[in-house]
Amino acid sequence: MKRNNEIEILVEILMDSLNKDVKLDIDKIRKFAINKEYDKLKDLISNIPDSKVFEISRVLSIFPLLINIAEDVIETNKKENLTGLDNAFSNISDISKLENISVVPVLTAHPTQVQRKSVLDLITKIYESLKVYKYIKDDDIKYESWYINLKRSINILLLTDILRDNKLIVENEISNINSYYKATFLEALPELTIKYNNKTKKLGIKKDLTPITLGSWVGGDRDGNPYVNEKTLEHAVTSAASLIFEEYIEKLDLLYRDLSMSTDLSKVDSKLLELAQKSMDISIHRRKEPYRKVVRYIKDKLISTSKYLGLNLLNYEDNSFDEKYNNSTEFLEDLKLIEESIIKNNNEIIAMGTLKSLITEVECFNFNLSTIDLRQDSSVHEKCVAELLSSANINTNYINLKEDEKCNLLLDLINKDPRPLSSKRIKKSELLDSELKIYKKAKELVDKFGENVIKRNIISHTENVSDILEVKIMLKEANLDLEIVPLFETIEDLEGANNIISKCIDLGIIKNNKQEIMLGYSDSNKDGGYLSSSYVLYKAQKNLTKLAGDKNISISFFHGRGGTVGRGGGPSYEAILAQPYGSVNGSIRLTEQGEIIEAKYGNFTNCFKNLEALVSATLVATSDRKIEYNEKEYEEIVKELSTISFNKYRSLIFDNKDFVNFFYDVTPIKEITKLNLGSRPSSRKKTVDIENLRAIPWVFSWTQSRIMLAGWYGLGTALSNDIDKLKEMYKNWSFFKSLISNVDMLLAKVDIEIFKEYISLSTNYEKYDKIFSDILAEYELTKKVVLEISGQKELLEDNKQLKTSLANRGPYFNALNYLQVELIRRLRNGDDNLDIIKSIHTTINGIATGLRNSG
């Protein structure tokens, strides 16, 4: 008899755990969804009473969650890893490039995917239990207890609130990110670093390298979020610091048990003996164990440091130790002293366990764990600087000045007048007061925790040089020295980026001849569609990279990618390789959006593999690559196609007067904006239009309604001519291949029949016939050209893993879509029963879980 696979065993346990009444409904829903009997499914769902919809929606949402876990386990058991370091190192010809690799995944919050720590813990338990399944036989003596434990975890999951009822606050998002740090990053990132250094040492590089570190926006990203302030910034910093200090102390406790070497049996370096004399460990049993005495000294000093920093550590008693570390470098030096003594006395193998792991952790995480970015919109900086100038009687009409007048005024203040503009005696607006408090708190935190805790100030919607100078003024008010990172987001801003950075270079305001530039994928996509956005982003990088070479400065890029294709998402490895030659140059930062953190980093194996893929791709992209195609010809072709796609996209989204109402009628956008889906408002302004809607709810709404419009509309029209040339480009050019592959993946998640159900939500959907007909025609055309260009007979033919995965999860998120439509219809018809509202939220989360991305 064939044994159940990992997916089947979880589905079996879940079904077995349901009560009889719910199981009967779920059984029918599963049967109809799997067999694609959607008329029967719709009929069944329409007759589910309000009192049962919440339980039904919860169970349906747990299916894709469990299938995701099972797929992760199956993936873990695969040995082949083409995106690993082995493959990357084989491509390196210039060994010196290995010393300058700097990869920073920057974790961000997301309104739909802030999972409770209780749920994350249960996911981990189920994952760890399921990993054992392939090794334990059905007749094994341990099988029954294993099965009971797995079933117990699934039963608890069934009875645990997956989502919070109350509106999320920034502190929830901070807690969620910290949960991932502790669950996976603290182990995976140092292990990857050790693996990297083992390889570099074999090539003759002696020093320890740190190729990858962590960044975060949670608690410091104020753009459009009035709930982020100096208190959330401090909480984000101190909670992460507390977490890493607790990790260090746990490791020191392990090290204390490890290093039991006696002076009778092992030589010890004189410097280490001196340090041992400072230890408070005066036990008679430690007289011959100097390593343990030093570890005790380091631990006491670390706890004393945590007190000075104001951290609240769990399970650690206060001590009377009066020494502290001024920075993580001093802590690292003490640990290196132990390592050097052990290695010098021919015991290198002893230093390779807990001690090496701890040293690597400190090199990766310092005292802050991750570096938090500050971010704010340029318009806010402008208002604040205008108020400062007015209150200081320097200029009362700043906002109305011409650009060159603004720049001249600000440069004079930056270069010639060191005094702050603000005064305690002058009353400030709420906006200016809150901004100054953030900067002053950042200065306080940098002084306490070191420069790595907050290093960058990102400017959203950078449109002019004055936007950058305004931030210099704000930083000057707090005597704070941060890297200023302009973020170019719209098509127009990306096209103007080269000109702005060129002016900054000429004005001499580039710090240390190094400039990081952030590229916005989400807004440029919403602005001009996927093809146009992709081309403009590519061209901006290429132009800026050339500018850097011409002006003899260093430019690096920070990629603000989302989790979906409509927000610049897609596989990170391929995305990095698709960047213009020379633009990566060993350094890359990229956002890891909240909606995909669980999928990519939710367990150790996934976390390690995805971090390794980032480093490996950066290495390959940095290595010398031979370009075997006519780059200029290909770029000219895509430029033309981009214009066609842009015009097609804009004609529907912005030029059609009925489109805004269509969007609000036939997607769950109205429900998304009402539900407690995050700490950040969904729109920048209180208007019902596309321009001011944030990119996340824009893409998210199309994703939920299964049309994924933001990721492909306009491509079919643009790519419908000269297919042979496009086939050649697909074969030869990684940028174009990545673009087509991403659209292939996205189209496979589109379901036109389900989208028709969402259209039926409109009370006058006949009015939208032309819009729907246009969307349908463009979808069919896009699908046709993608298959022709890629040489496939059906979507995902070349991506069997994803194809199988969607087949596994499809019936469940399809059923959730039909249920969501029914629930939205009831809500819009006036049935505002709490169970309906909670169920809609649950279906939103379940569909996002099933698709493994959201907005």
NORJO-V162253 format. One record per backbone hydrogen bond with DSSP energy under -0.5 kcal/mol. CO is the residue of the C=O (numbers start at 1). NH is the residue of the N-H. E is the energy in kcal/mol with one decimal. If there is no record, write none. Layout:
co->(CO & CO)
nh->(NH & NH)
e->(E & E)
This chain:
co->(5 & 6 & 7 & 8 & 9 & 10 & 11 & 12 & 13 & 14 & 15 & 19 & 20 & 21 & 22 & 23 & 24 & 25 & 26 & 27 & 28 & 29 & 30 & 31 & 32 & 33 & 36 & 37 & 38 & 39 & 40 & 41 & 42 & 43 & 44 & 45 & 47 & 49 & 49 & 50 & 52 & 53 & 54 & 55 & 56 & 57 & 58 & 59 & 60 & 61 & 62 & 63 & 64 & 65 & 66 & 67 & 68 & 69 & 70 & 71 & 72 & 73 & 75 & 81 & 84 & 85 & 86 & 88 & 89 & 91 & 93 & 94 & 95 & 96 & 97 & 98 & 102 & 103 & 104 & 105 & 105 & 106 & 107 & 107 & 109 & 110 & 113 & 116 & 117 & 118 & 119 & 120 & 121 & 122 & 123 & 124 & 125 & 126 & 127 & 128 & 129 & 130 & 132 & 132 & 133 & 135 & 137 & 140 & 140 & 142 & 143 & 144 & 145 & 146 & 147 & 148 & 149 & 150 & 151 & 152 & 153 & 154 & 155 & 157 & 162 & 169 & 169 & 170 & 171 & 172 & 173 & 174 & 175 & 176 & 177 & 178 & 179 & 180 & 180 & 181 & 184 & 184 & 185 & 187 & 188 & 189 & 190 & 191 & 192 & 193 & 194 & 195 & 196 & 197 & 198 & 199 & 200 & 200 & 201 & 204 & 211 & 213 & 214 & 215 & 216 & 217 & 217 & 220 & 220 & 222 & 222 & 224 & 224 & 225 & 227 & 229 & 230 & 231 & 232 & 233 & 234 & 235 & 236 & 237 & 238 & 239 & 240 & 241 & 242 & 243 & 244 & 245 & 246 & 247 & 248 & 249 & 250 & 251 & 252 & 253 & 254 & 255 & 258 & 262 & 262 & 269 & 270 & 271 & 272 & 273 & 275 & 276 & 280 & 283 & 284 & 286 & 288 & 289 & 290 & 291 & 292 & 293 & 294 & 295 & 296 & 297 & 298 & 299 & 300 & 301 & 301 & 302 & 303 & 304 & 305 & 306 & 307 & 311 & 313 & 327 & 327 & 328 & 329 & 330 & 331 & 332 & 333 & 334 & 335 & 336 & 337 & 338 & 339 & 340 & 341 & 342 & 343 & 347 & 347 & 348 & 348 & 349 & 350 & 351 & 353 & 354 & 355 & 356 & 357 & 358 & 359 & 360 & 361 & 362 & 365 & 365 & 368 & 370 & 371 & 372 & 374 & 375 & 376 & 377 & 377 & 378 & 379 & 380 & 381 & 382 & 383 & 384 & 385 & 386 & 387 & 388 & 389 & 389 & 390 & 397 & 398 & 402 & 403 & 404 & 405 & 406 & 407 & 408 & 409 & 410 & 411 & 412 & 412 & 413 & 416 & 423 & 425 & 429 & 430 & 431 & 432 & 433 & 434 & 435 & 436 & 437 & 438 & 439 & 440 & 441 & 442 & 443 & 444 & 445 & 446 & 450 & 453 & 455 & 456 & 457 & 458 & 458 & 459 & 459 & 460 & 461 & 464 & 464 & 465 & 465 & 466 & 467 & 468 & 469 & 470 & 471 & 472 & 473 & 474 & 475 & 475 & 476 & 480 & 483 & 483 & 484 & 485 & 486 & 486 & 487 & 487 & 488 & 490 & 491 & 492 & 493 & 494 & 496 & 497 & 498 & 499 & 500 & 501 & 502 & 503 & 504 & 504 & 505 & 509 & 510 & 511 & 513 & 515 & 516 & 517 & 518 & 519 & 519 & 520 & 521 & 522 & 523 & 524 & 525 & 529 & 530 & 531 & 532 & 533 & 534 & 535 & 536 & 537 & 538 & 539 & 540 & 541 & 542 & 543 & 544 & 545 & 546 & 547 & 548 & 548 & 553 & 554 & 556 & 557 & 557 & 558 & 558 & 559 & 559 & 560 & 560 & 564 & 564 & 565 & 567 & 571 & 572 & 573 & 574 & 576 & 580 & 584 & 586 & 587 & 588 & 589 & 590 & 591 & 592 & 593 & 593 & 594 & 594 & 596 & 597 & 598 & 603 & 604 & 605 & 606 & 607 & 608 & 609 & 610 & 611 & 612 & 613 & 614 & 615 & 616 & 617 & 618 & 619 & 621 & 625 & 626 & 629 & 630 & 631 & 632 & 633 & 634 & 635 & 636 & 637 & 638 & 639 & 640 & 641 & 642 & 643 & 644 & 645 & 646 & 647 & 648 & 649 & 649 & 650 & 650 & 652 & 655 & 656 & 658 & 659 & 660 & 661 & 662 & 663 & 667 & 668 & 669 & 670 & 671 & 675 & 682 & 685 & 687 & 690 & 692 & 694 & 695 & 696 & 697 & 698 & 699 & 700 & 701 & 702 & 702 & 703 & 706 & 708 & 709 & 709 & 712 & 714 & 715 & 717 & 722 & 723 & 724 & 725 & 726 & 727 & 728 & 729 & 732 & 733 & 734 & 735 & 736 & 737 & 738 & 739 & 740 & 741 & 742 & 743 & 744 & 746 & 746 & 747 & 751 & 752 & 753 & 754 & 755 & 756 & 758 & 759 & 762 & 764 & 765 & 766 & 768 & 769 & 770 & 771 & 772 & 773 & 774 & 775 & 776 & 777 & 778 & 779 & 780 & 781 & 782 & 783 & 784 & 785 & 786 & 787 & 787 & 794 & 796 & 799 & 800 & 801 & 802 & 803 & 804 & 805 & 806 & 807 & 809 & 809 & 810 & 811 & 812 & 813 & 814 & 815 & 816 & 817 & 818 & 819 & 820 & 821 & 822 & 823 & 824 & 825 & 826 & 827 & 830 & 833 & 833 & 834 & 835 & 836 & 837 & 838 & 839 & 840 & 841 & 842 & 843 & 844 & 845 & 846 & 847 & 848 & 848)
nh->(9 & 10 & 11 & 12 & 13 & 14 & 15 & 16 & 17 & 17 & 18 & 23 & 24 & 25 & 26 & 27 & 28 & 29 & 30 & 31 & 32 & 33 & 34 & 35 & 37 & 36 & 38 & 41 & 42 & 43 & 44 & 45 & 46 & 47 & 47 & 48 & 49 & 52 & 53 & 54 & 56 & 57 & 58 & 59 & 60 & 61 & 62 & 63 & 64 & 65 & 66 & 67 & 68 & 69 & 70 & 71 & 72 & 73 & 74 & 75 & 76 & 77 & 78 & 84 & 88 & 89 & 90 & 91 & 92 & 93 & 95 & 97 & 98 & 99 & 100 & 101 & 588 & 213 & 590 & 107 & 215 & 592 & 217 & 218 & 594 & 113 & 115 & 120 & 121 & 122 & 123 & 124 & 125 & 126 & 127 & 128 & 129 & 130 & 131 & 132 & 132 & 133 & 135 & 136 & 136 & 137 & 140 & 143 & 144 & 146 & 147 & 148 & 149 & 150 & 151 & 152 & 153 & 154 & 155 & 156 & 157 & 158 & 159 & 160 & 116 & 172 & 173 & 174 & 175 & 176 & 177 & 178 & 179 & 180 & 181 & 182 & 183 & 184 & 185 & 186 & 187 & 188 & 189 & 191 & 192 & 193 & 194 & 195 & 196 & 197 & 198 & 199 & 200 & 201 & 202 & 203 & 203 & 205 & 204 & 206 & 103 & 105 & 371 & 107 & 373 & 220 & 221 & 222 & 375 & 224 & 225 & 226 & 681 & 228 & 229 & 233 & 234 & 235 & 236 & 237 & 238 & 239 & 240 & 241 & 242 & 243 & 244 & 245 & 246 & 247 & 248 & 249 & 250 & 251 & 252 & 253 & 254 & 255 & 256 & 257 & 258 & 259 & 260 & 265 & 266 & 273 & 274 & 275 & 276 & 277 & 278 & 279 & 282 & 286 & 287 & 289 & 263 & 293 & 294 & 295 & 296 & 297 & 298 & 299 & 300 & 301 & 302 & 303 & 304 & 305 & 325 & 306 & 307 & 308 & 309 & 311 & 310 & 313 & 316 & 330 & 331 & 332 & 333 & 334 & 335 & 336 & 337 & 338 & 339 & 340 & 341 & 342 & 343 & 344 & 345 & 347 & 346 & 350 & 351 & 351 & 352 & 352 & 353 & 356 & 357 & 358 & 359 & 360 & 361 & 362 & 363 & 364 & 365 & 366 & 368 & 369 & 370 & 372 & 216 & 455 & 458 & 222 & 460 & 380 & 381 & 382 & 383 & 384 & 385 & 386 & 387 & 388 & 389 & 390 & 391 & 392 & 394 & 395 & 393 & 400 & 401 & 406 & 407 & 408 & 409 & 410 & 411 & 412 & 413 & 414 & 415 & 416 & 417 & 417 & 418 & 426 & 427 & 433 & 434 & 435 & 436 & 437 & 438 & 439 & 440 & 441 & 442 & 443 & 444 & 445 & 446 & 447 & 448 & 449 & 450 & 453 & 372 & 483 & 374 & 485 & 376 & 460 & 462 & 487 & 378 & 463 & 467 & 468 & 468 & 469 & 470 & 471 & 472 & 473 & 474 & 475 & 476 & 477 & 478 & 478 & 480 & 479 & 482 & 457 & 485 & 486 & 459 & 488 & 518 & 462 & 489 & 520 & 494 & 495 & 496 & 497 & 497 & 500 & 501 & 502 & 503 & 504 & 505 & 506 & 507 & 508 & 509 & 508 & 511 & 513 & 514 & 554 & 556 & 486 & 558 & 488 & 521 & 560 & 524 & 525 & 526 & 527 & 528 & 529 & 533 & 534 & 535 & 536 & 537 & 538 & 539 & 540 & 541 & 542 & 543 & 544 & 545 & 546 & 547 & 548 & 549 & 550 & 551 & 552 & 553 & 555 & 515 & 517 & 559 & 589 & 519 & 560 & 561 & 591 & 521 & 522 & 567 & 569 & 568 & 562 & 575 & 576 & 577 & 578 & 579 & 583 & 587 & 102 & 557 & 104 & 559 & 106 & 593 & 108 & 596 & 597 & 597 & 598 & 600 & 601 & 602 & 607 & 608 & 609 & 610 & 611 & 612 & 613 & 614 & 615 & 616 & 617 & 618 & 619 & 620 & 621 & 622 & 623 & 582 & 627 & 628 & 631 & 634 & 635 & 636 & 637 & 638 & 639 & 640 & 641 & 642 & 643 & 644 & 645 & 646 & 647 & 648 & 649 & 650 & 651 & 652 & 652 & 653 & 654 & 655 & 656 & 657 & 659 & 662 & 663 & 664 & 665 & 666 & 667 & 670 & 672 & 673 & 674 & 675 & 677 & 694 & 687 & 689 & 693 & 684 & 698 & 699 & 700 & 701 & 702 & 703 & 704 & 705 & 707 & 708 & 706 & 751 & 711 & 712 & 713 & 715 & 718 & 719 & 720 & 726 & 727 & 728 & 729 & 730 & 731 & 732 & 733 & 734 & 737 & 738 & 739 & 740 & 741 & 742 & 743 & 744 & 745 & 746 & 747 & 748 & 749 & 750 & 750 & 755 & 756 & 757 & 758 & 759 & 760 & 761 & 762 & 765 & 767 & 768 & 769 & 772 & 773 & 774 & 775 & 776 & 777 & 778 & 779 & 780 & 781 & 782 & 783 & 784 & 785 & 786 & 787 & 788 & 789 & 790 & 791 & 792 & 797 & 799 & 803 & 804 & 805 & 806 & 807 & 808 & 809 & 810 & 811 & 812 & 813 & 814 & 815 & 816 & 817 & 818 & 819 & 820 & 821 & 822 & 823 & 824 & 825 & 826 & 827 & 828 & 829 & 831 & 830 & 832 & 836 & 837 & 838 & 839 & 840 & 841 & 842 & 843 & 844 & 845 & 846 & 847 & 848 & 849 & 850 & 851 & 852 & 853)
e->(-2.3 & -1.4 & -2.4 & -2.5 & -2.0 & -2.6 & -2.6 & -2.1 & -1.2 & -0.7 & -1.0 & -2.8 & -1.7 & -1.3 & -2.9 & -2.6 & -1.6 & -2.6 & -3.0 & -2.3 & -2.8 & -2.6 & -3.0 & -2.2 & -2.8 & -0.7 & -1.4 & -1.9 & -2.8 & -2.1 & -2.4 & -2.6 & -2.5 & -0.7 & -0.8 & -1.7 & -0.5 & -2.2 & -1.0 & -0.6 & -2.2 & -2.8 & -2.3 & -2.3 & -2.5 & -1.7 & -1.4 & -1.3 & -0.8 & -1.0 & -2.6 & -2.5 & -2.4 & -1.6 & -2.4 & -2.7 & -2.1 & -2.0 & -2.5 & -2.6 & -2.2 & -1.5 & -1.4 & -1.2 & -1.5 & -3.2 & -1.2 & -1.5 & -1.1 & -0.5 & -0.8 & -1.5 & -1.8 & -1.3 & -1.1 & -0.7 & -2.5 & -2.0 & -1.9 & -0.6 & -2.2 & -3.1 & -2.4 & -0.7 & -0.5 & -0.5 & -1.3 & -2.3 & -2.7 & -1.7 & -2.6 & -2.2 & -2.1 & -2.6 & -2.5 & -2.8 & -2.4 & -2.7 & -1.7 & -0.6 & -1.1 & -1.1 & -1.8 & -1.0 & -0.8 & -0.6 & -1.6 & -1.4 & -0.5 & -2.3 & -2.9 & -2.5 & -2.2 & -2.2 & -2.8 & -2.5 & -2.0 & -2.0 & -2.5 & -2.3 & -2.2 & -2.2 & -1.2 & -1.3 & -0.8 & -1.0 & -1.4 & -2.3 & -2.4 & -2.2 & -2.1 & -2.3 & -1.7 & -1.3 & -2.0 & -2.3 & -2.4 & -2.4 & -1.6 & -2.5 & -1.0 & -3.0 & -2.0 & -1.6 & -2.3 & -2.1 & -2.5 & -2.2 & -2.5 & -2.5 & -2.4 & -1.6 & -2.3 & -2.4 & -1.1 & -0.7 & -0.7 & -2.2 & -1.5 & -0.6 & -2.6 & -0.8 & -2.2 & -2.6 & -2.4 & -1.9 & -1.6 & -1.0 & -1.9 & -0.5 & -2.0 & -0.6 & -0.7 & -1.5 & -0.6 & -2.2 & -2.0 & -2.5 & -2.7 & -2.1 & -3.0 & -2.4 & -1.5 & -2.4 & -2.5 & -1.9 & -2.1 & -2.5 & -2.4 & -1.8 & -2.4 & -2.4 & -2.4 & -2.3 & -2.3 & -2.1 & -1.9 & -2.6 & -2.4 & -1.5 & -2.0 & -2.8 & -2.0 & -1.2 & -1.3 & -1.7 & -1.9 & -1.8 & -2.2 & -1.1 & -1.5 & -1.4 & -1.3 & -1.7 & -1.0 & -1.7 & -1.8 & -1.6 & -2.4 & -2.3 & -2.3 & -2.1 & -2.7 & -2.5 & -2.6 & -2.3 & -2.3 & -2.5 & -2.2 & -1.9 & -0.5 & -2.2 & -1.7 & -1.8 & -2.1 & -2.7 & -1.1 & -0.8 & -0.6 & -0.5 & -1.2 & -2.6 & -2.3 & -1.6 & -1.7 & -2.7 & -1.6 & -1.3 & -2.1 & -3.2 & -1.8 & -2.2 & -2.7 & -2.8 & -1.1 & -1.9 & -1.8 & -1.7 & -0.9 & -0.5 & -0.6 & -0.7 & -0.9 & -0.7 & -2.1 & -2.5 & -2.6 & -2.3 & -2.1 & -2.3 & -2.1 & -1.9 & -3.3 & -2.0 & -1.2 & -2.7 & -2.5 & -0.6 & -2.2 & -0.5 & -3.5 & -2.4 & -2.2 & -1.0 & -1.4 & -2.3 & -2.0 & -2.3 & -2.8 & -2.4 & -2.0 & -2.4 & -2.7 & -2.0 & -2.8 & -1.6 & -2.9 & -1.2 & -1.7 & -0.8 & -2.0 & -2.5 & -2.4 & -2.2 & -2.2 & -2.7 & -2.7 & -1.8 & -1.7 & -2.4 & -2.7 & -2.4 & -0.6 & -0.9 & -0.5 & -0.9 & -0.5 & -2.6 & -2.2 & -2.1 & -2.7 & -2.0 & -1.7 & -2.0 & -2.5 & -2.3 & -2.5 & -2.2 & -2.0 & -2.4 & -2.6 & -2.2 & -1.5 & -3.3 & -1.9 & -1.6 & -2.8 & -3.1 & -2.4 & -2.9 & -1.9 & -0.7 & -0.6 & -2.3 & -2.1 & -0.5 & -0.7 & -0.6 & -1.0 & -1.9 & -2.5 & -0.9 & -1.5 & -1.8 & -2.0 & -2.8 & -2.0 & -1.4 & -0.7 & -0.9 & -2.5 & -1.0 & -0.7 & -2.8 & -0.6 & -0.6 & -2.4 & -0.6 & -2.5 & -2.2 & -0.6 & -3.0 & -2.6 & -2.1 & -1.3 & -0.6 & -0.8 & -1.8 & -2.6 & -2.2 & -1.9 & -2.1 & -2.2 & -2.2 & -2.0 & -0.6 & -2.1 & -1.1 & -0.7 & -1.2 & -2.2 & -2.9 & -2.0 & -0.5 & -2.8 & -2.4 & -0.7 & -2.7 & -0.6 & -1.5 & -2.3 & -2.2 & -2.1 & -2.9 & -2.3 & -2.6 & -2.3 & -2.4 & -2.4 & -2.1 & -3.0 & -2.5 & -2.0 & -2.2 & -2.8 & -2.5 & -2.5 & -2.0 & -2.4 & -2.4 & -1.7 & -2.6 & -2.6 & -0.7 & -2.3 & -0.5 & -2.8 & -2.5 & -0.6 & -1.9 & -2.7 & -0.7 & -1.7 & -2.4 & -1.5 & -0.7 & -1.6 & -4.0 & -2.0 & -4.2 & -1.9 & -2.5 & -1.9 & -1.3 & -1.5 & -2.1 & -2.4 & -3.2 & -0.5 & -2.1 & -3.1 & -2.9 & -0.6 & -1.9 & -2.2 & -0.7 & -0.5 & -0.6 & -2.4 & -3.1 & -1.5 & -2.7 & -3.1 & -2.6 & -2.6 & -2.4 & -2.7 & -2.2 & -1.7 & -2.1 & -3.0 & -2.7 & -1.9 & -2.2 & -2.6 & -2.9 & -1.4 & -1.5 & -0.5 & -0.6 & -0.8 & -1.5 & -2.4 & -2.4 & -2.1 & -2.0 & -2.4 & -2.2 & -1.9 & -2.5 & -2.8 & -1.7 & -1.9 & -2.8 & -2.8 & -2.3 & -2.2 & -2.8 & -2.9 & -2.0 & -1.1 & -0.6 & -2.7 & -1.8 & -2.1 & -0.5 & -0.7 & -1.7 & -2.2 & -3.0 & -2.3 & -2.0 & -2.7 & -0.7 & -0.5 & -2.8 & -2.3 & -0.9 & -2.0 & -2.0 & -2.2 & -2.2 & -1.2 & -0.8 & -2.9 & -1.7 & -2.7 & -3.0 & -2.1 & -1.3 & -2.2 & -2.7 & -1.8 & -1.9 & -1.8 & -1.5 & -2.5 & -2.1 & -1.3 & -2.1 & -2.3 & -1.6 & -2.8 & -0.7 & -1.7 & -2.5 & -1.9 & -2.1 & -2.4 & -1.9 & -2.0 & -2.8 & -0.6 & -2.4 & -2.5 & -1.8 & -2.4 & -2.6 & -2.2 & -1.8 & -2.5 & -2.2 & -2.0 & -3.0 & -1.4 & -1.6 & -0.5 & -1.0 & -2.2 & -2.1 & -1.1 & -1.4 & -2.1 & -1.6 & -1.5 & -1.7 & -0.8 & -1.7 & -1.3 & -1.5 & -2.8 & -2.9 & -2.2 & -2.4 & -3.0 & -2.3 & -2.3 & -2.4 & -2.4 & -2.2 & -2.7 & -2.7 & -2.1 & -2.4 & -2.3 & -2.1 & -2.1 & -2.8 & -2.2 & -1.1 & -1.5 & -1.5 & -1.3 & -2.2 & -2.7 & -2.3 & -2.8 & -1.8 & -2.1 & -2.1 & -2.9 & -0.6 & -1.1 & -1.8 & -2.7 & -1.8 & -2.0 & -1.8 & -2.1 & -2.3 & -2.8 & -2.5 & -1.8 & -2.4 & -2.9 & -2.4 & -2.1 & -2.5 & -3.0 & -1.3 & -2.6 & -1.6 & -1.5 & -0.8 & -1.8 & -2.7 & -2.0 & -2.2 & -1.9 & -2.0 & -2.6 & -2.4 & -2.0 & -2.6 & -2.9 & -2.0 & -2.3 & -2.4 & -2.6 & -0.9 & -1.1)
